[in-house]
Amino acid sequence: MYDSIVIGCGFAGAVVARELAEKKKKQVLVIDSRPHIGGNCYDRKDEYGILIHQYGPHIFHTNSERVHRYLSRFTEWYSFRHEVVGKIGGRELPIPFNLNTLEMVYGERAPELEKKLISSFGEGARVPILELMNHPDDELQEIAQYVYENIFLKYTMKQWGKSPKEIDPAVSGRVPVLLSRDNRYFQDRFQGIPLHGYTKIFEKMLEHDGIDIRLNCQGTDVLRLDPEGDVKVWFEGHPFHGDVIFTGALDEFFGCCYGRLPYRSLDFHFEHYEKPFYQSHAVVNYTVSEEFTRITEFKYLSGQLDMEDTTIVKEYPKAYSGSEGEIPYYAINNSENDALFEKYKALVDQIPGFYLLGRLAEYKYYNIDAIVERALDLAERV
Ligand code: UDP
């Protein structure tokens, strides 16, 4: 009955499903364990009418014409310029740390320091904090130490339960020291929020005669794998010879037979206030205080600036334990965990037509645009 089964209905699953149905004329079944489509990008209006991102802030940004053009088939955009500040010593400083932040922190010394930074790394450079810390110059090391202690250390301890020196350097490298006066969080050519929200994109993308959706359904409810057997994939008790695109957590699909793959999870605490604004920016990072990492005020993201009240969310990171209702958000990449992932991956590598896609299934830290691009590429290959 189905040519392809897609497990998971976030951007990875939805884009592949649409492409397979539309371009390859396949009959596609998309299943998701949650009661809604959209994965972690799911947004909805709360009881006060404010569009909230139920699983934390998602700000789309890309340099890829292809990805932007593709998503623009399903949405118009609210052109949103994302700037983040950190609450540091009673002040709000621009993050990433840039030349404006330098001036606010170092005052009269800033011009000299700026010259030194630029002559070492070049104007406009994006310098990972761990790289700046290795610079031999004393003054540059002083800056690096300031940035490390005031922007990275406590935030990263909260987010990952480890210091920036103990985690994959690519993670802190996502927020480099920026040798420019650009206060934007992302420097990509295109950035914005879907004008009518993310969920609407998914509704449109999945609205196709070739696509059926089943919600509240686990991968293991419908699929059984038998890597050793003649028939490798069983769908609802029958042999299945079509494609399977799997976007969930691979360890859980195999009953964690080699042990759990570690992920970080988050608790989201939503609060509503009867005042027009709670904070100065859409996202304020708490880099030296508090137990939460950041507060997002949604009306900035949705453009509902005229609303008389406001909804915020605080993010409390924690280890993922796999208990009911908990969600794995971030892979914890290191050599040990990556090796464990490879063991699970080897189980499915033997299965023709079985593809892994996305943050969970590939155990990688992807942004939305990277996932969309990979999904488009995969759909071409299938
Ligand atoms: N980070 C930090 N302080 C900040 C912002 C980021 O220490 O103010 C570090 C932290 O380790 C975080 C990583 O940089 O996990 C990547 O940040 P990003 O904003 O990209 O995280 P995401 O929005 O994907 O959770």
Boltz pocket constraint, residues with backbone or C-beta under 6 A from the ligand:
constraints:
  - pocket:
      binder: B
      contacts: [[A, 57], [A, 86], [A, 95], [A, 151], [A, 152], [A, 153], [A, 155], [A, 156], [A, 159], [A, 160], [A, 171], [A, 172], [A, 173], [A, 174], [A, 175], [A, 285], [A, 287]]
      max_distance: 6.0
